[in-house]
């Protein structure tokens, strides 16, 4: 008599999933806020919204994203505790550009086979990044997909919710001719363009992750796995410093007008999303030197500069558009938070809503 079918025989190990939850609990407990109600294990994460009653007109902001093919690097290296910063950065830094404070986040991990220790390491990174962003990790889901993913394959996604006062939303309507653009340094490639990066280094150049690259000062794998810089908390503090209740510029307006998260699409396309049609922006490449990894992608892949710039962040992961009188204060405030920043361009009265990169990157 044949043995009956079972979930385990089909490739799904419920006990492994339970073990993963137990291992991740200590990390999730660190990524909390006073508003979180209950703990891990419920059907939904609970967040006390009483604090929103202090807002005049609270707007909820939401964002969702994944890590992309950078997870393939983590899988090859067997190092899973840093990609959480890539996930959290991609999500919460999309919220902060409108001025929203990220309140809470949930994650979703799907894998070919649940290895509790691997899942716990992924969640550890997510939780640590949530702590850095000042947001709570209120829940998540781990799914086993045998037959769709190989046993050692996984993908990760997440979503977050934030809040901002309606009359304090940053965006294109605040931008003025004469504003300057302040760029904030990225930690490296962040989490965009990895399909191109992997094609160049692995398919074209035939490099391996353990290759020591003199230009990089370390192995290729270490550079490719460098975690995304999480800007959210630092940007919120910058907004508070420049746009606080009593802070007005010479025009009687708030100084910080817009922000842009430089992700897929590159510098120009992302900044253009917060520039009104009646204005344009000129960016001076000579104001910064991209990290060597960007040049290597271009050189080894014979990637034209326009293609490179619309795929990678080129060393600037976040930008702020603000009144020129506040530029020095912004740069100093960011430097105090260990984020190198510099004036890289200006807003002009030229119609079109375009962003143009001019000149040559500094050597």
VOPAGU-527886 format. One line per 5 residues: number of its first residue (from 1); their letters; for each residue x, y, z of C-alpha. Coordinates in nm, 4 decimals. Example, Ala and Ser with C-alpha at 12.3 -4.5 7.8 and 13.67 -1.06 7.14 Angstrom:
2
1 = as = 1.2300:-0.4500:0.7800 | 1.3670:-0.1060:0.7140
//
This chain:
363
1 = xxxxx = 0.0000:0.0000:0.0000 | 0.1480:0.3347:-0.1037 | 0.2095:0.6009:0.1554 | -0.0310:0.8960:0.1470 | 0.0805:1.2373:0.0365
6 = xxxxx = 0.1821:1.4971:0.2935 | 0.2880:1.8609:0.3025 | 0.6372:1.7588:0.4157 | 0.6690:1.5070:0.1324 | 0.5704:1.7850:-0.1086
11 = xxxxx = 0.8669:1.9854:0.0171 | 0.7198:2.2173:0.2807 | 0.8610:2.1826:0.6325 | 0.6279:2.3514:0.8819 | 0.8520:2.2646:1.1757
16 = xxxxx = 1.1473:2.4389:1.0093 | 0.9305:2.7474:0.9679 | 0.8410:2.7416:1.3367 | 1.2073:2.7072:1.4256 | 1.2912:3.0073:1.2069
21 = xxxxx = 1.0343:3.2163:1.3939 | 1.1891:3.1207:1.7262 | 1.5372:3.2161:1.6062 | 1.4289:3.5549:1.4698 | 1.2276:3.6655:1.7748
26 = xxxxx = 1.5207:3.8224:1.9576 | 1.6047:4.0390:1.6580 | 1.2470:4.1486:1.5912 | 1.2149:4.2447:1.9578 | 1.4925:4.5002:1.9079
31 = xxxxx = 1.3144:4.6679:1.6138 | 1.0238:4.8160:1.8032 | 0.8632:5.1422:1.9039 | 0.6411:5.2330:2.2009 | 0.3356:5.2215:1.9725
36 = xxxxx = 0.3774:4.8509:1.8897 | 0.1085:4.6366:2.0517 | 0.1656:4.2650:2.1113 | 0.4502:4.0556:1.9784 | 0.5505:3.8298:1.6946
41 = xxxxx = 0.3221:3.5438:1.5998 | -0.0168:3.7051:1.5509 | -0.2043:3.7167:1.2239 | -0.1434:4.0912:1.1988 | 0.0970:4.3416:1.3476
46 = xxxxx = -0.0707:4.5992:1.5705 | 0.0376:4.9619:1.5990 | -0.1263:5.2123:1.8353 | -0.2329:5.5088:1.6227 | -0.3205:5.7291:1.9205
51 = xxxxx = -0.0116:5.9417:1.8518 | -0.1647:6.0516:1.5227 | -0.4279:6.2497:1.7139 | -0.1601:6.5120:1.7829 | -0.1310:6.5829:1.4091
56 = xxxxx = -0.3358:6.8627:1.2555 | -0.3962:6.6613:0.9377 | -0.1924:6.3414:0.9252 | -0.1287:6.1850:0.5861 | -0.0278:5.8188:0.5790
61 = xxxxx = 0.2474:5.7314:0.3331 | 0.3227:5.3794:0.2160 | 0.5986:5.2173:0.0136 | 0.6957:4.8668:-0.0922 | 1.0041:4.7251:-0.2595
66 = xxxxx = 1.2459:4.4349:-0.2746 | 1.6199:4.3825:-0.2896 | 1.6447:4.2657:-0.6484 | 1.9148:4.0366:-0.7793 | 2.1622:4.1482:-0.5127
71 = xxxxx = 2.0254:3.8523:-0.3150 | 2.2196:3.6281:-0.5558 | 2.5432:3.7756:-0.4195 | 2.4402:3.7043:-0.0608 | 2.3467:3.3490:-0.1545
76 = xxxxx = 2.6771:3.2826:-0.3291 | 2.8766:3.4215:-0.0376 | 2.6600:3.2505:0.2234 | 2.6279:3.5820:0.4082 | 2.2694:3.6759:0.4788
81 = xxxxx = 2.2760:3.9287:0.7647 | 2.3366:4.2498:0.5661 | 2.0803:4.2471:0.2865 | 1.8168:4.3582:0.5359 | 1.9725:4.7034:0.5087
86 = xxxxx = 1.9138:4.6927:0.1344 | 1.5488:4.6059:0.1850 | 1.4807:4.8608:0.4564 | 1.6737:5.1326:0.2764 | 1.4837:5.0804:-0.0468
91 = xxxxx = 1.1512:5.1081:0.1367 | 1.1840:5.3676:0.4140 | 1.3984:5.6069:0.2127 | 1.1199:5.6277:-0.0438 | 0.8916:5.7417:0.2394
96 = xxxxx = 1.1198:6.0046:0.3859 | 1.1542:6.2003:0.0605 | 0.8034:6.3395:0.1109 | 0.8854:6.4178:0.4731 | 0.7136:6.1132:0.6194
101 = xxxxx = 0.8403:5.9386:0.9328 | 0.8449:5.5605:0.8774 | 0.6379:5.4081:1.1576 | 0.6308:5.0355:1.0930 | 0.7357:4.7740:0.8407
106 = xxxxx = 0.6570:4.4162:0.7448 | 0.8674:4.1753:0.5398 | 0.8122:3.8761:0.3121 | 1.0711:3.6050:0.2528 | 1.0145:3.3216:0.0059
111 = xxxxx = 1.2618:3.0386:-0.0313 | 1.2978:2.7001:-0.1930 | 1.3661:2.5378:0.1436 | 1.3397:2.6954:0.4870 | 1.6747:2.6834:0.6637
116 = xxxxx = 1.5919:2.8406:1.0014 | 1.9383:2.9814:1.0572 | 1.9412:3.1520:0.7160 | 1.5959:3.3034:0.7642 | 1.6955:3.4266:1.1095
121 = xxxxx = 2.0062:3.5942:0.9652 | 1.7999:3.7699:0.6987 | 1.5549:3.8965:0.9602 | 1.8436:4.0012:1.1856 | 1.9634:4.2383:0.9139
126 = xxxxx = 1.6132:4.3701:0.8529 | 1.5633:4.4332:1.2251 | 1.8985:4.6073:1.2663 | 1.8214:4.8313:0.9696 | 1.4766:4.9100:1.1135
131 = xxxxx = 1.6469:5.0196:1.4363 | 1.8739:5.2474:1.2337 | 1.5730:5.3902:1.0494 | 1.3692:5.4384:1.3677 | 1.0889:5.2183:1.2398
136 = xxxxx = 0.9273:4.9114:1.3959 | 0.9284:4.5656:1.2416 | 0.5771:4.4526:1.3326 | 0.5500:4.1295:1.1364 | 0.6307:3.9310:0.8272
141 = xxxxx = 0.5881:3.6078:0.6390 | 0.8197:3.3248:0.5431 | 0.7040:3.1026:0.2580 | 0.8528:2.7798:0.1284 | 0.8201:2.7360:-0.2495
146 = xxxxx = 0.9689:2.3989:-0.3475 | 0.9740:2.3453:-0.7206 | 0.9676:2.7190:-0.7919 | 1.2938:2.8062:-0.6180 | 1.6032:2.5975:-0.5603
151 = xxxxx = 1.6603:2.4955:-0.1953 | 1.9256:2.7629:-0.1398 | 1.7421:3.0384:-0.3281 | 1.5280:3.3082:-0.1692 | 1.3797:3.6479:-0.2392
156 = xxxxx = 1.2885:3.9230:0.0046 | 1.0372:4.2077:-0.0110 | 0.8871:4.4499:0.2365 | 0.6421:4.7336:0.2908 | 0.6326:5.0245:0.5320
161 = xxxxx = 0.3864:5.2890:0.6460 | 0.4746:5.6397:0.7583 | 0.3049:5.9676:0.8489 | 0.3548:6.3342:0.7624 | 0.1608:6.6539:0.8289
166 = xxxxx = -0.0334:6.7522:0.5175 | 0.1106:7.1044:0.5140 | 0.4655:6.9785:0.5610 | 0.4807:6.7407:0.2637 | 0.7948:6.7964:0.0594
171 = xxxxx = 0.7745:6.7957:-0.3187 | 0.7925:6.9707:-0.6532 | 0.5466:7.2470:-0.5621 | 0.7974:7.3863:-0.3092 | 1.0972:7.3963:-0.5470
176 = xxxxx = 1.2129:7.7409:-0.6639 | 1.4552:7.8687:-0.9259 | 1.7855:7.9348:-0.7552 | 1.7548:7.6383:-0.5183 | 2.0629:7.4224:-0.4870
181 = xxxxx = 2.0887:7.0450:-0.4963 | 2.2788:6.8805:-0.2112 | 2.3898:6.5228:-0.2764 | 2.4404:6.2674:-0.0013 | 2.7033:6.0006:-0.0580
186 = xxxxx = 2.5960:5.6436:-0.1138 | 2.7734:5.3540:0.0543 | 2.8270:5.1974:-0.2874 | 2.5984:5.0367:-0.5428 | 2.3135:5.0100:-0.2899
191 = xxxxx = 2.0530:4.7724:-0.4367 | 1.9940:4.8795:-0.7942 | 2.1413:4.7751:-1.1265 | 2.2646:4.4364:-1.0074 | 2.1449:4.2575:-1.3199
196 = xxxxx = 2.3858:4.4767:-1.5175 | 2.6576:4.4533:-1.2504 | 2.6395:4.0738:-1.2356 | 2.6405:4.0480:-1.6161 | 2.9514:4.2657:-1.6400
201 = xxxxx = 3.1577:4.1059:-1.3638 | 3.0517:3.7425:-1.3994 | 2.9458:3.6906:-1.7616 | 3.1758:3.9327:-1.9426 | 3.4815:3.9694:-1.7180
206 = xxxxx = 3.4564:3.6159:-1.5710 | 3.5545:3.7482:-1.2293 | 3.4776:3.5574:-0.9089 | 3.3516:3.6986:-0.5817 | 3.6718:3.6087:-0.3990
211 = xxxxx = 3.8882:3.8010:-0.6464 | 4.0945:4.0703:-0.4728 | 4.0618:4.3836:-0.6850 | 4.3342:4.6449:-0.6218 | 4.1116:4.9298:-0.7396
216 = xxxxx = 3.8539:4.8288:-0.4794 | 4.0980:4.7591:-0.1996 | 3.9250:4.4322:-0.1126 | 3.7415:4.1419:-0.2731 | 3.4760:4.1896:-0.5357
221 = xxxxx = 3.2235:4.0065:-0.3186 | 3.2712:4.2386:-0.0232 | 3.2151:4.5467:-0.2383 | 2.9094:4.4020:-0.4140 | 2.7528:4.3059:-0.0810
226 = xxxxx = 2.8140:4.6436:0.0864 | 2.4841:4.7301:0.2582 | 2.2683:5.0173:0.1409 | 2.3020:5.3336:0.3464 | 1.9763:5.3997:0.5335
231 = xxxxx = 1.9103:5.7751:0.5277 | 1.5624:5.7953:0.6819 | 1.6357:5.8999:1.0407 | 1.9127:6.1389:0.9343 | 1.6909:6.3011:0.6719
236 = xxxxx = 1.4052:6.3426:0.9191 | 1.6423:6.5156:1.1600 | 1.7659:6.7364:0.8764 | 1.4081:6.8295:0.7864 | 1.3404:6.9162:1.1499
241 = xxxxx = 1.6533:7.1306:1.1728 | 1.5857:7.3242:0.8524 | 1.2047:7.3273:0.8485 | 1.1254:7.3450:1.2199 | 0.8315:7.5483:1.3455
246 = xxxxx = 1.0300:7.8721:1.3725 | 1.2622:7.8158:1.0764 | 1.1824:8.0325:0.7716 | 1.4116:8.1572:0.4943 | 1.4335:8.5110:0.3557
251 = xxxxx = 1.1213:8.4478:0.1480 | 0.9237:8.3475:0.4548 | 0.9295:7.9824:0.3418 | 1.0728:7.6602:0.4752 | 1.4275:7.6015:0.3547
256 = xxxxx = 1.4201:7.2346:0.2534 | 1.1869:7.1941:-0.0423 | 1.2211:6.8428:-0.1849 | 1.4223:6.5230:-0.1603 | 1.4854:6.2399:-0.4031
261 = xxxxx = 1.5948:5.8821:-0.3367 | 1.8395:5.7816:-0.6111 | 1.7460:5.4247:-0.7011 | 1.6541:5.2492:-1.0257 | 1.6641:5.4983:-1.3101
266 = xxxxx = 1.9646:5.6825:-1.1720 | 2.0286:6.0402:-1.0647 | 1.8545:6.2368:-1.3402 | 1.5340:6.0359:-1.3661 | 1.4747:6.0218:-0.9910
271 = xxxxx = 1.5513:6.3868:-0.9259 | 1.3245:6.4871:-1.2147 | 1.0318:6.3342:-1.0236 | 1.0425:6.6270:-0.7776 | 1.1135:6.9091:-1.0256
276 = xxxxx = 0.8147:7.1117:-1.1583 | 0.7612:7.1436:-1.5330 | 0.8430:7.5141:-1.5333 | 1.1934:7.4590:-1.3940 | 1.4994:7.2456:-1.4711
281 = xxxxx = 1.8184:7.1351:-1.2947 | 2.1851:7.1415:-1.3891 | 2.4110:6.8917:-1.2114 | 2.7890:6.9354:-1.2178 | 2.9636:6.5982:-1.2305
286 = xxxxx = 3.2959:6.7574:-1.1320 | 3.1696:6.8113:-0.7758 | 3.2267:6.4474:-0.6809 | 3.4237:6.1316:-0.7546 | 3.2198:5.8093:-0.7860
291 = xxxxx = 3.3640:5.5080:-0.6035 | 3.5896:5.2842:-0.8180 | 3.3249:5.0131:-0.8562 | 3.1171:5.2390:-1.0803 | 3.4089:5.2979:-1.3152
296 = xxxxx = 3.4886:4.9280:-1.3242 | 3.1351:4.8421:-1.4346 | 3.1680:5.0931:-1.7161 | 3.5163:4.9817:-1.8186 | 3.4726:4.6036:-1.8037
301 = xxxxx = 3.1282:4.6110:-1.9589 | 3.2000:4.8819:-2.2150 | 2.8935:5.0532:-2.0706 | 2.8342:5.4006:-2.2108 | 2.8136:5.6771:-1.9493
306 = xxxxx = 2.4454:5.7578:-2.0151 | 2.3573:5.3897:-1.9625 | 2.5676:5.3775:-1.6478 | 2.4052:5.6899:-1.5071 | 2.0505:5.5741:-1.5694
311 = xxxxx = 2.1202:5.2390:-1.4014 | 2.3443:5.3136:-1.1013 | 2.3477:5.5848:-0.8342 | 2.7067:5.6876:-0.9243 | 2.7904:5.7621:-0.5614
316 = xxxxx = 2.4920:5.9762:-0.4618 | 2.2121:5.7852:-0.2903 | 1.9893:6.0723:-0.1771 | 1.9592:6.4388:-0.2714 | 1.7931:6.7400:-0.1133
321 = xxxxx = 1.6688:7.0487:-0.2957 | 1.6850:7.3547:-0.0729 | 1.7339:7.7266:-0.0421 | 2.0999:7.8140:-0.1080 | 2.1223:8.0022:0.2227
326 = xxxxx = 2.0758:7.6710:0.4064 | 2.3176:7.4599:0.2024 | 2.6130:7.4936:0.4403 | 2.3951:7.4134:0.7419 | 2.2598:7.1040:0.5671
331 = xxxxx = 2.6065:6.9791:0.4716 | 2.7354:7.0324:0.8248 | 2.4343:6.8586:0.9777 | 2.4814:6.5576:0.7518 | 2.8561:6.5468:0.8162
336 = xxxxx = 2.7807:6.5295:1.1885 | 2.5835:6.2138:1.1084 | 2.8746:6.0668:0.9094 | 2.7065:6.1302:0.5740 | 2.9360:6.3137:0.3298
341 = xxxxx = 2.7341:6.5732:0.1385 | 2.8058:6.8474:-0.1132 | 2.6354:7.0992:-0.3416 | 2.6207:6.9321:-0.6815 | 2.3864:7.1506:-0.8832
346 = xxxxx = 2.1206:7.4178:-0.9043 | 1.7622:7.4702:-1.0120 | 1.7188:7.7002:-1.3107 | 1.4224:7.8899:-1.4528 | 1.4442:7.6878:-1.7750
351 = xxxxx = 1.1095:7.5183:-1.8472 | 1.0942:7.1443:-1.9064 | 1.1306:6.9749:-1.5679 | 1.4519:6.8116:-1.6872 | 1.7719:6.7231:-1.5050
356 = xxxxx = 2.0958:6.7524:-1.7022 | 2.4331:6.6180:-1.5903 | 2.7213:6.8287:-1.7199 | 3.1006:6.8111:-1.7111 | 3.3262:6.5231:-1.6106
361 = xxx = 3.3474:6.3384:-1.2802 | 3.6403:6.4415:-1.0629 | 3.9320:6.1964:-1.0543
//
